[in-house]
């Protein structure tokens, strides 16, 4: 989970384990129990075998009640390469093996094909267009894999989308990409696809809500909505692993409310209760009413997690599959971007007749950025948008798509601007690296650390703030601050008493004046790394000690 949160585009898949026989819950192996990964269970093999979970495939749930595995794939009697201990034999033999370790490469291969679909620009038109290339987050890929999964026992095309019973044996179902990916060639498919990929930097905060709509033209194809998010790791002492609680909700044309992960008799049920355990939520309506369905992703509780910069907002991958209603060809013809000097960069474009809303995409450099560098940051119902996430000193490039309830149109021309306002990025700093009592300087403790670097071009200077406490559990605060404005990567604290142990945290602060830091008002990094050392007496003498224990 730590790695996943720091590498949002890296999707990890792990075998669930082979301890499920005969009926053995809570047997998933770590690290398959991690929140942000895809845990893979096994089915038998073949056209009929894949419709049954392998009896040895480990079962969930996790100890905190999270649904695992995430999905299952064929893993029984799989033909694989067989090597030997020699690098010179060039052997090309194979062997047949069974287990979730054989199912996981199948799932990883499917994830690779899914990533290729997005990287080659098949979304949203269903045909490969380089200008539509997407660099997907792991959260989006996980949501797409789960959205495409079908009930294990479904034996044919006509039944696989009629019901869904998520459980601790099959997870969200058997892996099947075809039910999640939309293609327009050789003929347009009947099942449409919408995706929204918000990375954590542009995510929602506590109380925030993102709203989208899709139009269902027929009850003959199900409506399936999946959201997944990559979040910070839990405390090792936490009873529930979930740190950031998002809620998925959809409102039918008739006003009925469906909530994520509230299932009954093979489908989502109206009303229901919210899920506060999983970081995947899904809604499945096998025969949706015709009309506009409103989809909401709500930030129920997004606390800042100490030690994880940027964790006060939460991104997500949202996937909707529904009856195709023809897509969208509406196009924004021109785009302007200008620095307003205070709140961000203002965008404007001519209104497009028929557009329900507009989707805004941003790249971190100029318009020469690659097509896949543009990431979704928000929507606007008007023909204007202010990027309040822009940081001072940086240039950003933008594109906009007009959208309606059936799809999204081509990308607009690019516009770029540099923001001259405040930069609120904290410095990059690894924290204190050493604390040691000094014998040479009387009663003092020497601290040292590696240099920090500013992330704000307009605030390049760095100083350090020293925090000290008699407790390892006290957080850095004004009460524990003992020094600001230290310019070196070392500090000697002589205001200590002998024979006491002191605990230190060092934080870096840039040279800005609008970040609220205790030194000069700059941006201070939030690390809570602690090192401790005892203060030695300034006087000492060598002596001889004899152990009279007799042994």
Secondary structure, DSSP 8 states (H G I E B T S, - for coil): -HHHHH-TT---EEE--S--TTT--S---TTTT-SSSEEEEEE--HHHHTTSB-TTS-----TT------EEEE-SSEEEE---S-SSS----EEEE-SHHHHHHHHHHHHHHHHHHHHTT-TTTSS--GGG-----HHHHHHHHHHH-B-TT--STTTTTT----BTTTBT-B--GGGT----SSS--SEEEEEEEE-GGG-B-TT-EEEEEEEE--TTS-EEEEEE-------TT-SS---EEEEEEEE-TT--EEEEEEEETTEEEES----SS-SEEEEEETT--SEEEEEEEEEEEE---TT-TTTTSB-EEEEEEEE------------EEEE-SSS-EEEE----TT-SEEEEEEESS-TTS-GGG-EEEEEESSSEEEETT--TT-EEEEEEEEE-SS-EEEE---EEEE--S------B---EEEEEEESTTSSEEEEEE---B-S-TT---EEEEEEEESSTT----TTTEEEEEE-SSEEEE----TT-EEEEEEEEEES-SSS--TTTS--B------EEEE---S----------S--
